[in-house]
Amino acid sequence: MSKQINVALIGNPNTGKTSVFNALTGLNQKVGNYPGITVEKKEGVCKLPRGVKAHIIDLPGTYSLNASSLDENVVIELLLNKNDKDFPDIAVLVSDVENLKRNLLLFTQIKDLEIPAILAINMADRMQYKGITLDIAYLEKQFNTKIALISTRKNQGIDHLKQLISNFKDIPKTPCLSVFDIDENYFQNLKKAFPNQLLYKLWLVITQDVNFGKTNRKEMEAVADFKTKSKADLKRLQQRETIKRYQYINNALKKGQTIDVSQAKDLRSKLDRVLTHKIWGYVIFFVILLTIFQAIYDWSSVPMDFIDSSFASLSEWTKHQLPEGAFTSLLAEGIIPGLGGIVIFIPQIAFLFLFISVLEESGYMSRVVFLMDRVMRRFGLSGKSVVPLISGTACAIPAIMATRNIESWKERLITILVTPFTTCSARLPVYLIIISLVIPDERFFGLGYQALTLMLLYLIGFGAAVISAYFLNKILKIKSKTFFVVEMPNYKLPLFKNVVLTVIEKTKAFVFGAGKIILAISIILWFLASYGPGDNFNDAENIIRTEYASKNLSEDELHDKIESYKLEHSFIGITGRSIEPAIRPLGYDWKIGIAIVSSFAAREVFVGTLATIYSVGSDDEATIKKRMAAEVNPVLGGPLFTFASGISLLLFYAFAMQCMSTLAVVKRETNSWKWPTLQLVIMSAFAYIVALIAFQLLK
């Protein structure tokens, strides 16, 4: 069997690179970050003909090797560093058949690095629809490569692409352009100074903030000729390079590509006029959001009820089937209820990611970014800030990482600081359980009050982010000027495989990421709730039996009283009682206080914490929801979770800082503890004040 080969998937944004990656790797993929930097790294394994295995790495989208963001830098540094373990044996440039000219600029640059490169022309199924014909043999000759005409939608050409990858040694390394065409004298001097180096690599090192091999910028600056080239001169040479490349590409496409305009059928401009309209665009977006939140509730109710009751039954079964003892108690009262508190929300989380994936795959999300730029400008942000704010609905951590595409430091810093206001999927379990307890399950013109409340919380979070950005824009004295450029991809039907893989990958990351934290916290909480110091805990049974001796309580009632008394005097009860005075004005008891504190590790831990606390010492088969609904307010009497305390809690979580991981990422992105500390203090104080006012007005 042949050794594993490295394959780099490279391409402009919106060329279908992710679809090609999914078609090649299927479920054999993983997502992480590049070492030392917060840029997403997607890699997978693909089986090729003759038993060859390919390690596929999906590089961030880039328009050229002239980097303007950290994402694009990742592409250049990998292609320049032969010592990198991921350095490609072959590069696959994924291009879009409708934007071939623009995509070929990047392809010719990669060819000039003398890396074997295949041109994969995607969306071939649209050629007839757009009146496009290609002379593949002619184009292969002109660009010194092999071409795979593919359609990931129709699953065409993928086997041919695999065949070409496995025969990568047959792909010529001949460059498309001679660097001497850019400036002969300059590059002749460069060649004399560094005779053993590839000239185009040297040119990228000079013009980009990257290094390769043993040659660095200081050595280059020691050569007199380089000192005569100012930044403006280098910029002009880069522009000349781009012109030369497009001249070469245009000459090749004159014969190699034919476009019959009369055949092209285009609904795109008509749809864009409606979807980006200054009034109807916002109305349509609002209706889409409302539909999504209503569907999240309607579609997920049956599987959620099934999961909830299943975990309650499993906990009860464990308690009765296993021998009594600390381990059985830990399983039945700690681990199972804690995990149940996160698994119950898998249906709703999966549906949320499903809808977001469909909107992105269809091309509509780019229209939302363009539409929202009009609003963002008034608040000191650009449309590029919408991408992190919208992706913050999944998780604030990758959303904050996504700000690296914003060139202006001021806009980027403001976006980082306000992104945690947007409602992430970790907050969703808290919202859903509280809404189900305090908002009636009734409808108004077919729309559920619960779905409307959920959408309102999302809008409140987005509104808080935008208003905060306005004030920060006035307060922060940082000068910057940027231009907003967004590409509008063609509309297309979402690929079923892409959507399914996205939902599985995102849901799995959410469940396993939260699951590890919840499992650890559940064990700690169970221990703190099952043990306590002093006679009040150890002698709880005698104390309660003596106190209620004259009241003729049944054994079940006495058992509940004893367990409740032990819980109050356990380690967790004592801790909760100590913070209760601070949270009582918000309508919370000490158990909610413990859940709030523990959820700082991760927001979704809130439900798991309450599930664990309520399960300790309990013998019934009640679900999490029923136990929460049965809680009594120790001060006011009546249910603990009322409309007033529920709204207070929802608003607290809408505005409070999200979690430790978010703070860590903010520190990493801003390279200072100043900004995350300010975030934590200001957001927590604001959340407390809003929750306090809400409860006091509504109680």
C-alpha positions as CSV (number, residue, x, y, z in Angstrom):
1,M,0.0,0.0,0.0
2,S,1.3,3.5,-0.9
3,K,2.1,6.0,1.7
4,Q,-0.4,8.7,2.6
5,I,-0.3,11.8,0.4
6,N,-1.2,15.3,1.4
7,V,-3.9,17.1,-0.7
8,A,-4.7,20.8,-0.2
9,L,-8.1,22.1,-1.3
10,I,-7.7,25.7,-2.2
11,G,-10.2,28.2,-3.8
12,N,-12.0,31.5,-3.7
13,P,-14.9,31.8,-1.2
14,N,-18.2,30.4,-2.5
15,T,-16.8,28.1,-5.1
16,G,-18.2,25.0,-3.4
17,K,-14.9,24.0,-1.8
18,T,-16.7,22.6,1.3
19,S,-19.0,20.5,-1.0
20,V,-15.9,19.0,-2.7
21,F,-14.3,18.4,0.7
22,N,-17.5,16.6,1.9
23,A,-17.7,14.6,-1.3
24,L,-14.1,13.4,-0.9
25,T,-14.1,12.7,2.9
26,G,-17.7,12.1,3.9
27,L,-17.8,11.5,7.7
28,N,-14.0,10.9,7.8
29,Q,-13.3,14.5,8.8
30,K,-12.4,16.5,11.9
31,V,-12.3,20.2,12.7
32,G,-9.8,22.0,14.9
33,N,-7.6,25.0,14.9
34,Y,-4.1,25.6,13.4
35,P,-1.5,25.4,16.1
36,G,-1.1,28.6,17.9
37,I,-3.8,30.5,16.0
38,T,-7.6,30.7,16.2
39,V,-8.2,29.8,12.5
40,E,-10.4,26.8,11.8
41,K,-8.7,23.8,10.3
42,K,-10.7,21.1,8.5
43,E,-9.1,17.9,7.5
44,G,-10.2,14.5,6.5
45,V,-9.2,11.2,4.9
46,C,-10.1,10.0,1.4
47,K,-9.5,6.5,-0.1
48,L,-8.1,6.7,-3.6
49,P,-7.7,4.1,-6.4
50,R,-4.9,1.5,-5.9
51,G,-5.2,1.6,-2.1
52,V,-3.7,5.2,-1.8
53,K,-4.9,7.2,1.1
54,A,-5.2,11.0,0.9
55,H,-5.0,13.4,3.8
56,I,-7.3,16.2,2.6
57,I,-6.9,19.7,4.2
58,D,-9.6,22.3,3.4
59,L,-7.7,25.6,3.5
60,P,-9.5,28.9,4.2
61,G,-11.0,30.7,1.2
62,T,-8.7,33.2,-0.5
63,Y,-8.9,35.2,-3.7
64,S,-5.1,35.3,-4.3
65,L,-1.8,34.8,-2.6
66,N,-1.7,38.5,-1.7
67,A,-3.0,38.1,1.8
68,S,-5.1,40.7,3.5
69,S,-6.3,38.6,6.5
70,L,-5.0,36.0,8.9
71,D,-7.1,33.3,7.2
72,E,-5.3,34.0,3.9
73,N,-1.9,34.1,5.6
74,V,-2.5,30.4,6.6
75,V,-2.8,29.4,3.0
76,I,0.4,31.2,2.0
77,E,2.5,30.0,4.9
78,L,1.6,26.4,4.2
79,L,2.4,26.6,0.5
80,L,5.7,28.2,1.3
81,N,6.9,25.8,4.0
82,K,8.0,22.4,2.6
83,N,8.9,21.3,6.2
84,D,5.3,21.6,7.3
85,K,3.7,18.2,8.0
86,D,0.7,19.3,5.9
87,F,2.7,20.6,3.0
88,P,0.7,19.4,-0.1
89,D,2.0,16.8,-2.5
90,I,-0.7,18.2,-4.7
91,A,-3.0,21.2,-4.6
92,V,-6.6,21.0,-5.9
93,L,-7.9,24.5,-6.9
94,V,-11.7,24.4,-6.7
95,S,-13.2,26.9,-9.1
96,D,-16.8,27.9,-10.0
97,V,-17.7,27.4,-13.7
98,E,-19.4,30.9,-13.7
99,N,-16.4,32.8,-12.3
100,L,-13.6,30.9,-13.9
101,K,-11.6,33.9,-14.9
102,R,-11.4,35.3,-11.4
103,N,-10.6,31.8,-9.9
104,L,-7.8,31.2,-12.3
105,L,-5.7,34.1,-10.9
106,L,-5.1,32.1,-7.7
107,F,-4.5,28.9,-9.8
108,T,-1.7,30.6,-11.8
109,Q,0.0,31.8,-8.6
110,I,0.0,28.3,-7.2
111,K,1.4,26.9,-10.4
112,D,4.2,29.5,-10.2
113,L,5.2,27.9,-6.8
114,E,5.9,24.7,-8.8
115,I,3.4,22.7,-6.8
116,P,1.5,20.1,-8.8
117,A,-2.0,21.6,-9.2
118,I,-5.3,20.2,-10.5
119,L,-8.1,22.5,-11.6
120,A,-11.4,21.2,-10.4
121,I,-14.2,23.1,-12.2
122,N,-17.2,22.8,-9.9
123,M,-21.0,23.3,-10.6
124,A,-20.6,21.8,-14.1
125,D,-24.4,21.0,-14.0
126,R,-25.0,24.8,-14.5
127,M,-23.1,25.0,-17.7
128,Q,-26.0,24.4,-20.1
129,Y,-28.3,26.6,-18.0
130,K,-25.8,29.5,-18.2
131,G,-24.8,28.8,-21.9
132,I,-21.2,27.9,-21.1
133,T,-19.0,25.5,-23.1
134,L,-15.4,24.6,-22.3
135,D,-12.6,23.2,-24.4
136,I,-11.0,21.1,-21.7
137,A,-8.1,19.7,-23.7
138,Y,-7.2,23.2,-24.8
139,L,-7.4,24.6,-21.3
140,E,-5.3,21.8,-19.9
141,K,-2.6,22.6,-22.4
142,Q,-2.7,26.3,-21.7
143,F,-2.5,26.0,-17.9
144,N,-0.1,23.0,-17.9
145,T,-2.5,20.9,-15.7
146,K,-5.2,18.3,-15.6
147,I,-8.9,19.4,-15.3
148,A,-11.7,17.6,-13.5
149,L,-15.2,18.9,-14.5
150,I,-17.3,18.1,-11.5
151,S,-20.7,18.6,-10.0
152,T,-21.0,17.9,-6.3
153,R,-24.8,18.4,-6.6
154,K,-25.1,15.6,-9.1
155,N,-22.1,13.6,-7.7
156,Q,-20.5,13.8,-11.2
157,G,-16.7,13.8,-11.8
158,I,-15.7,13.0,-8.2
159,D,-14.2,9.6,-9.3
160,H,-12.3,11.3,-12.1
161,L,-10.9,13.9,-9.6
162,K,-9.8,11.0,-7.2
163,Q,-8.1,9.4,-10.2
164,L,-6.2,12.6,-11.0
165,I,-5.2,13.1,-7.4
166,S,-3.8,9.5,-7.2
167,N,-1.7,10.2,-10.3
168,F,-0.4,13.5,-9.0
169,K,3.1,12.7,-10.2
170,D,2.0,13.0,-13.8
171,I,0.8,16.6,-13.2
172,P,3.4,19.0,-14.7
173,K,5.0,21.6,-12.4
174,T,5.6,24.1,-15.2
175,P,4.7,27.7,-14.2
176,C,2.1,29.6,-16.2
177,L,3.9,33.0,-16.0
178,S,7.6,34.0,-16.0
179,V,8.4,36.3,-13.1
180,F,10.8,38.2,-15.3
181,D,7.7,39.6,-17.2
182,I,6.9,41.6,-14.1
183,D,10.3,43.4,-13.8
184,E,13.3,41.8,-15.5
185,N,16.1,43.8,-13.8
186,Y,14.6,43.4,-10.4
187,F,14.2,39.6,-10.6
188,Q,17.6,39.1,-12.3
189,N,19.2,40.8,-9.3
190,L,17.0,38.7,-7.0
191,K,18.2,35.6,-8.7
192,K,21.8,36.6,-8.4
193,A,21.4,37.3,-4.7
194,F,19.6,34.0,-4.0
195,P,20.6,31.5,-6.8
196,N,19.2,28.5,-5.0
197,Q,15.7,29.8,-4.2
198,L,12.5,29.7,-6.2
199,L,12.0,33.3,-7.4
200,Y,8.2,33.4,-7.0
201,K,8.5,32.2,-3.4
202,L,11.1,35.0,-2.7
203,W,8.6,37.5,-4.3
204,L,5.8,36.4,-1.9
205,V,8.2,36.6,1.1
206,I,9.2,40.1,0.1
207,T,5.6,41.3,-0.4
208,Q,3.9,39.3,2.4
209,D,4.4,39.1,6.1
210,V,5.7,35.6,5.9
211,N,9.1,33.7,5.9
212,F,10.2,30.4,4.5
213,G,13.2,28.2,4.7
214,K,16.5,29.7,6.0
215,T,16.0,32.9,4.1
216,N,14.4,35.8,5.9
217,R,13.6,39.4,5.2
218,K,16.7,40.8,7.0
219,E,19.0,38.9,4.7
220,M,17.1,40.2,1.7
221,E,17.3,43.8,3.0
222,A,21.1,43.3,3.1
223,V,21.1,43.2,-0.7
224,A,21.3,46.8,-1.9
225,D,18.7,46.6,-4.7
226,F,15.9,45.7,-2.2
227,K,16.4,49.0,-0.3
228,T,15.7,50.9,-3.5
229,K,12.2,49.4,-3.6
230,S,9.7,51.3,-1.5
231,K,6.3,49.8,-0.4
232,A,4.7,51.9,-3.1
233,D,7.1,50.4,-5.7
234,L,6.3,46.9,-4.5
235,K,2.6,47.6,-4.7
236,R,3.0,48.7,-8.3
237,L,4.9,45.6,-9.1
238,Q,2.1,43.5,-7.5
239,Q,-0.5,45.4,-9.7
240,R,1.6,44.7,-12.7
241,E,1.8,41.0,-11.8
242,T,-2.0,40.9,-11.5
243,I,-2.4,42.6,-14.9
244,K,0.0,40.1,-16.6
245,R,-1.8,37.2,-15.1
246,Y,-5.2,38.4,-16.3
247,Q,-3.8,39.0,-19.8
248,Y,-2.6,35.4,-19.8
249,I,-6.0,34.1,-18.5
250,N,-8.0,36.2,-21.0
251,N,-5.9,34.8,-23.9
252,A,-6.5,31.2,-22.7
253,L,-10.2,31.7,-22.2
254,K,-10.8,33.4,-25.6
255,K,-10.6,30.0,-27.2
256,G,-11.1,27.7,-24.2
257,Q,-14.4,29.2,-23.0
258,T,-17.6,30.2,-24.9
259,I,-20.6,31.9,-23.2
260,D,-23.8,32.1,-25.1
261,V,-25.6,35.0,-23.4
262,S,-28.9,34.3,-25.1
263,Q,-29.0,30.9,-23.5
264,A,-28.4,32.2,-19.9
265,K,-31.5,32.2,-17.8
266,D,-31.0,34.4,-14.7
267,L,-33.5,34.8,-11.9
268,R,-30.8,36.1,-9.6
269,S,-31.2,39.8,-10.2
270,K,-35.0,39.6,-9.8
271,L,-34.6,37.7,-6.5
272,D,-31.9,40.1,-5.3
273,R,-34.2,43.1,-5.9
274,V,-36.7,41.6,-3.5
275,L,-34.5,40.0,-0.9
276,T,-32.2,43.1,-0.5
277,H,-35.0,45.7,-0.8
278,K,-34.7,48.4,1.8
279,I,-38.2,47.5,3.2
280,W,-39.2,44.0,1.9
281,G,-35.7,42.6,2.6
282,Y,-36.1,43.2,6.3
283,V,-39.7,42.0,6.4
284,I,-38.7,38.7,4.6
285,F,-35.8,38.2,7.0
286,F,-38.1,38.8,10.0
287,V,-40.6,36.3,8.6
288,I,-37.9,33.7,8.0
289,L,-36.6,34.1,11.6
290,L,-40.2,33.8,13.0
291,T,-40.8,30.6,11.0
292,I,-37.5,29.1,12.2
293,F,-38.3,29.6,15.9
294,Q,-41.8,28.3,15.5
295,A,-40.5,25.2,13.7
296,I,-37.9,24.7,16.5
297,Y,-40.7,24.4,19.0
298,D,-43.2,22.5,16.9
299,W,-40.9,19.9,15.4
300,S,-38.8,19.1,18.5
301,S,-41.6,18.7,21.2
302,V,-42.1,15.0,20.6
303,P,-38.4,13.8,20.7
304,M,-37.7,16.2,23.6
305,D,-40.6,14.7,25.7
306,F,-39.3,11.2,24.9
307,I,-35.7,12.0,25.9
308,D,-36.9,13.7,29.1
309,S,-39.0,10.8,30.2
310,S,-36.4,8.3,29.1
311,F,-33.7,9.8,31.3
312,A,-36.1,10.1,34.3
313,S,-36.9,6.3,33.8
314,L,-33.3,5.4,33.4
315,S,-32.3,7.3,36.6
316,E,-35.1,5.5,38.5
317,W,-34.2,2.1,37.0
318,T,-30.6,2.5,38.0
319,K,-31.5,3.4,41.5
320,H,-33.7,0.2,41.9
321,Q,-31.6,-2.3,39.9
322,L,-28.1,-1.5,41.2
323,P,-27.1,-2.2,44.8
324,E,-27.4,0.8,47.2
325,G,-24.3,2.9,47.7
326,A,-22.4,5.9,46.7
327,F,-21.7,4.7,43.2
328,T,-25.4,4.0,42.4
329,S,-26.3,7.4,43.9
330,L,-23.7,9.1,41.8
331,L,-25.0,7.5,38.6
332,A,-28.7,7.9,39.4
333,E,-28.6,11.4,41.0
334,G,-25.5,13.0,39.4
335,I,-24.4,11.7,36.1
336,I,-27.7,10.6,34.4
337,P,-29.7,13.7,35.3
338,G,-26.8,16.0,34.4
339,L,-26.4,14.4,31.0
340,G,-30.1,14.3,30.5
341,G,-30.1,18.1,31.0
342,I,-28.1,18.5,27.8
343,V,-29.3,15.5,25.7
344,I,-32.9,16.8,26.0
345,F,-32.0,19.8,23.8
346,I,-30.3,17.9,21.0
347,P,-33.5,18.1,18.8
348,Q,-33.8,21.9,19.1
349,I,-30.0,22.5,18.7
350,A,-30.0,20.2,15.6
351,F,-33.0,22.1,14.1
352,L,-31.3,25.4,14.7
353,F,-28.1,24.3,12.9
354,L,-30.2,22.8,10.2
355,F,-31.9,26.1,9.4
356,I,-28.7,28.1,9.6
357,S,-26.9,25.6,7.3
358,V,-29.8,25.8,4.7
359,L,-29.6,29.7,4.7
360,E,-25.9,29.6,4.2
361,E,-25.9,26.9,1.5
362,S,-28.7,28.6,-0.4
363,G,-26.7,31.9,-0.7
364,Y,-29.3,33.8,1.3
365,M,-27.0,34.6,4.2
366,S,-24.7,36.8,2.0
367,R,-27.8,38.8,1.2
368,V,-28.5,39.2,4.9
369,V,-24.9,40.5,5.4
370,F,-25.4,43.0,2.6
371,L,-28.8,44.0,3.9
372,M,-27.6,44.5,7.5
373,D,-24.6,46.7,6.4
374,R,-27.1,49.6,6.0
375,V,-28.0,49.2,9.7
376,M,-24.5,48.5,11.0
377,R,-23.0,51.6,9.4
378,R,-25.1,53.8,11.7
379,F,-23.7,52.0,14.8
380,G,-20.0,52.2,13.9
381,L,-19.8,48.8,12.4
382,S,-19.7,47.4,8.9
383,G,-21.6,44.5,7.2
384,K,-18.6,42.3,7.9
385,S,-19.5,42.6,11.6
386,V,-22.8,40.8,10.9
387,V,-20.9,37.5,10.1
388,P,-19.6,37.2,13.7
389,L,-22.9,38.5,15.1
390,I,-24.9,35.9,13.2
391,S,-22.5,33.0,13.7
392,G,-22.6,34.0,17.4
393,T,-26.0,32.3,17.4
394,A,-24.1,29.0,17.2
395,C,-21.2,29.8,19.6
396,A,-19.5,33.1,20.6
397,I,-16.0,31.5,20.4
398,P,-15.8,30.8,16.6
399,A,-17.8,34.0,16.1
400,I,-15.1,36.1,17.9
401,M,-12.4,34.2,15.9
402,A,-14.3,35.2,12.7
403,T,-13.6,38.9,13.4
404,R,-10.1,38.3,12.1
405,N,-11.6,39.0,8.6
406,I,-12.3,42.6,9.7
407,E,-9.4,44.8,8.6
408,S,-10.1,47.8,10.9
409,W,-8.8,47.2,14.4
410,K,-11.5,49.5,15.9
411,E,-14.4,47.7,14.1
412,R,-12.9,44.4,15.0
413,L,-12.4,45.3,18.7
414,I,-16.0,46.6,18.9
415,T,-17.4,43.4,17.3
416,I,-15.4,41.2,19.7
417,L,-16.7,43.1,22.7
418,V,-20.4,43.1,21.6
419,T,-20.6,39.6,20.1
420,P,-21.3,37.8,23.4
421,F,-24.7,39.6,23.6
422,T,-26.0,37.5,20.7
423,T,-27.8,34.4,21.8
424,C,-25.6,31.4,21.4
425,S,-26.8,27.8,21.3
426,A,-25.5,27.2,24.8
427,R,-28.1,29.7,26.1
428,L,-30.8,27.9,24.1
429,P,-31.4,25.1,26.8
430,V,-31.8,27.8,29.5
431,Y,-34.3,29.8,27.4
432,L,-36.2,26.7,26.3
433,I,-36.7,25.2,29.8
434,I,-37.7,28.6,31.4
435,I,-40.0,29.6,28.6
436,S,-41.8,26.2,28.8
437,L,-42.3,26.8,32.5
438,V,-43.5,30.4,32.5
439,I,-44.9,31.2,29.0
440,P,-48.4,29.7,28.1
441,D,-48.3,27.1,25.4
442,E,-51.0,29.0,23.4
443,R,-51.1,30.6,20.0
444,F,-51.9,33.9,18.5
445,F,-52.9,33.8,14.8
446,G,-51.1,30.4,14.5
447,L,-47.9,31.7,16.2
448,G,-47.0,30.2,19.6
449,Y,-46.3,32.6,22.5
450,Q,-43.3,30.5,23.3
451,A,-41.8,30.8,19.8
452,L,-42.4,34.5,19.8
453,T,-40.7,34.8,23.2
454,L,-37.7,32.9,22.0
455,M,-37.4,35.1,18.9
456,L,-37.8,38.2,21.0
457,L,-34.8,37.1,23.2
458,Y,-32.7,36.6,20.1
459,L,-33.7,40.1,18.9
460,I,-33.0,41.6,22.3
461,G,-29.5,40.1,22.3
462,F,-28.8,41.4,18.8
463,G,-30.3,44.8,19.7
464,A,-28.0,45.0,22.8
465,A,-25.0,44.2,20.7
466,V,-25.8,46.9,18.1
467,I,-26.6,49.6,20.8
468,S,-23.4,48.7,22.7
469,A,-21.4,49.0,19.5
470,Y,-22.9,52.5,19.0
471,F,-21.7,53.7,22.4
472,L,-18.3,52.0,22.0
473,N,-17.8,53.7,18.7
474,K,-18.3,57.0,20.4
475,I,-16.1,56.2,23.4
476,L,-13.1,54.4,21.8
477,K,-10.8,57.0,20.2
478,I,-9.3,54.7,17.5
479,K,-9.0,56.1,14.0
480,S,-9.9,53.8,11.2
481,K,-11.5,53.7,7.8
482,T,-12.7,50.6,5.9
483,F,-14.7,49.6,2.9
484,F,-17.3,47.0,2.9
485,V,-17.1,44.4,0.1
486,V,-19.2,41.2,0.1
487,E,-19.6,38.7,-2.7
488,M,-23.1,37.6,-3.6
489,P,-22.9,33.9,-4.5
490,N,-25.5,32.4,-6.9
491,Y,-28.7,31.1,-5.4
492,K,-28.7,27.3,-5.2
493,L,-30.6,24.5,-3.7
494,P,-28.8,23.4,-0.5
495,L,-26.9,20.0,-0.9
496,F,-28.6,17.5,1.3
497,K,-25.2,15.9,2.1
498,N,-23.6,19.2,3.1
499,V,-26.5,20.1,5.4
500,V,-26.6,16.7,7.1
501,L,-22.8,16.8,7.6
502,T,-23.0,20.3,9.0
503,V,-25.8,19.4,11.4
504,I,-24.0,16.3,12.6
505,E,-20.6,18.0,13.0
506,K,-22.1,21.1,14.9
507,T,-24.4,19.1,17.1
508,K,-21.7,16.6,17.9
509,A,-19.3,19.4,18.8
510,F,-22.0,21.0,21.0
511,V,-22.9,17.8,22.8
512,F,-19.4,16.5,23.4
513,G,-18.0,19.9,24.2
514,A,-20.8,20.5,26.7
515,G,-21.0,16.9,27.8
516,K,-17.4,16.8,29.2
517,I,-18.0,19.9,31.3
518,I,-21.4,18.7,32.5
519,L,-20.1,15.3,33.4
520,A,-17.3,16.8,35.5
521,I,-19.6,19.4,37.1
522,S,-22.4,16.8,37.7
523,I,-19.9,14.7,39.7
524,I,-18.7,17.7,41.7
525,L,-22.2,18.9,42.4
526,W,-23.5,15.4,43.4
527,F,-20.6,15.2,45.9
528,L,-21.3,18.7,47.3
529,A,-25.0,18.0,47.5
530,S,-24.6,14.4,49.0
531,Y,-22.2,15.3,51.8
532,G,-22.0,18.1,54.4
533,P,-20.3,19.2,57.6
534,G,-21.5,19.0,61.2
535,D,-24.5,17.4,63.0
536,N,-27.2,19.2,60.9
537,F,-26.3,17.1,57.9
538,N,-25.2,13.9,59.7
539,D,-28.1,13.8,62.1
540,A,-30.8,15.1,59.7
541,E,-33.1,12.1,60.1
542,N,-33.3,12.4,63.9
543,I,-33.8,16.2,63.7
544,I,-36.7,16.0,61.2
545,R,-38.4,13.0,62.9
546,T,-38.3,14.8,66.2
547,E,-39.5,18.1,64.7
548,Y,-42.5,16.4,62.8
549,A,-43.3,13.7,65.4
550,S,-46.7,15.3,66.2
551,K,-47.8,15.9,62.6
552,N,-48.5,12.3,61.5
553,L,-46.6,12.5,58.2
554,S,-46.3,9.5,56.0
555,E,-42.9,7.8,55.4
556,D,-42.7,9.3,51.9
557,E,-43.4,12.8,53.2
558,L,-40.8,12.3,56.0
559,H,-38.3,11.1,53.5
560,D,-38.8,14.2,51.3
561,K,-38.4,16.5,54.4
562,I,-35.2,14.7,55.5
563,E,-33.7,14.9,52.0
564,S,-34.6,18.5,51.6
565,Y,-33.1,19.3,55.1
566,K,-29.9,17.4,54.2
567,L,-29.6,19.3,50.9
568,E,-29.9,22.6,52.6
569,H,-27.1,21.7,55.1
570,S,-24.9,20.0,52.5
571,F,-21.8,21.7,51.2
572,I,-23.7,23.0,48.2
573,G,-26.6,24.1,50.3
574,I,-24.3,26.2,52.6
575,T,-22.6,27.7,49.5
576,G,-26.0,28.5,48.0
577,R,-27.3,30.1,51.2
578,S,-24.3,32.4,51.4
579,I,-25.1,33.9,47.9
580,E,-28.9,33.8,48.3
581,P,-29.2,37.4,49.8
582,A,-27.6,38.8,46.6
583,I,-30.0,37.0,44.2
584,R,-33.2,36.9,46.3
585,P,-34.3,40.4,45.0
586,L,-34.2,38.9,41.5
587,G,-36.7,36.2,42.5
588,Y,-34.2,33.3,42.7
589,D,-33.5,30.8,45.5
590,W,-30.1,29.3,46.4
591,K,-30.5,26.4,44.0
592,I,-30.8,28.8,41.1
593,G,-27.9,30.7,42.5
594,I,-25.7,27.6,42.4
595,A,-26.9,26.9,38.8
596,I,-26.0,30.4,37.7
597,V,-22.5,30.2,39.3
598,S,-21.8,26.7,37.8
599,S,-23.1,27.8,34.4
600,F,-20.2,30.2,34.1
601,A,-18.2,27.1,33.0
602,A,-20.7,26.8,30.1
603,R,-24.2,28.3,29.9
604,E,-26.0,25.0,29.1
605,V,-24.7,23.6,32.5
606,F,-27.6,25.6,34.2
607,V,-30.2,23.0,33.4
608,G,-27.9,20.0,34.2
609,T,-27.0,21.6,37.5
610,L,-30.7,22.0,38.5
611,A,-31.4,18.5,37.3
612,T,-28.6,17.2,39.5
613,I,-29.6,19.2,42.6
614,Y,-33.3,18.3,42.3
615,S,-32.4,14.6,41.8
616,V,-30.3,14.2,44.9
617,G,-32.3,12.1,47.4
618,S,-35.4,11.9,45.1
619,D,-37.1,8.6,44.5
620,D,-39.8,9.7,42.0
621,E,-39.7,9.3,38.3
622,A,-40.5,13.0,37.6
623,T,-38.9,14.7,34.6
624,I,-36.6,17.8,35.0
625,K,-39.5,20.1,33.9
626,K,-41.9,18.6,36.5
627,R,-39.4,19.0,39.3
628,M,-38.6,22.6,38.4
629,A,-42.4,23.4,38.1
630,A,-42.9,21.9,41.6
631,E,-40.3,24.1,43.3
632,V,-41.7,26.5,45.9
633,N,-40.5,30.0,46.5
634,P,-39.1,30.0,50.1
635,V,-39.9,33.6,50.8
636,L,-43.1,34.4,48.9
637,G,-44.6,30.9,48.8
638,G,-46.2,29.5,45.6
639,P,-44.2,28.3,42.6
640,L,-40.6,29.4,42.4
641,F,-40.7,29.7,38.6
642,T,-43.4,32.4,38.0
643,F,-43.8,34.8,35.1
644,A,-41.8,37.4,37.0
645,S,-38.9,35.2,38.1
646,G,-38.8,33.5,34.7
647,I,-38.6,36.7,32.7
648,S,-36.0,38.0,35.2
649,L,-33.9,34.8,34.6
650,L,-34.3,35.0,30.8
651,L,-33.1,38.6,30.8
652,F,-30.2,37.8,33.1
653,Y,-29.0,35.2,30.7
654,A,-29.7,37.4,27.7
655,F,-27.2,40.0,28.9
656,A,-24.7,38.2,31.2
657,M,-21.2,37.3,30.0
658,Q,-21.4,33.9,28.4
659,C,-18.7,31.6,29.8
660,M,-15.0,31.2,30.8
661,S,-14.1,30.0,27.3
662,T,-15.4,33.2,25.7
663,L,-13.4,35.3,28.1
664,A,-10.3,33.2,27.3
665,V,-10.8,33.7,23.5
666,V,-11.4,37.5,23.9
667,K,-8.1,37.7,25.9
668,R,-6.3,35.8,23.1
669,E,-7.8,37.9,20.3
670,T,-7.1,41.3,22.0
671,N,-3.8,40.2,23.6
672,S,-4.9,41.8,26.9
673,W,-6.9,41.0,30.0
674,K,-8.3,44.5,30.1
675,W,-11.1,43.9,27.5
676,P,-12.4,40.5,28.8
677,T,-12.4,41.9,32.4
678,L,-14.4,45.0,31.3
679,Q,-16.7,42.6,29.4
680,L,-17.3,40.4,32.4
681,V,-17.9,43.3,34.9
682,I,-20.1,45.5,32.7
683,M,-22.2,42.7,31.2
684,S,-22.7,41.0,34.5
685,A,-23.7,44.3,36.3
686,F,-26.0,45.2,33.4
687,A,-27.6,41.7,33.5
688,Y,-28.2,41.9,37.3
689,I,-29.8,45.4,37.1
690,V,-32.1,44.5,34.2
691,A,-33.1,41.2,35.9
692,L,-33.7,43.1,39.2
693,I,-35.9,45.7,37.6
694,A,-37.9,43.1,35.6
695,F,-38.7,41.0,38.7
696,Q,-39.6,44.0,40.9
697,L,-42.0,45.4,38.2
698,L,-43.6,42.0,37.4
699,K,-43.9,40.3,40.7
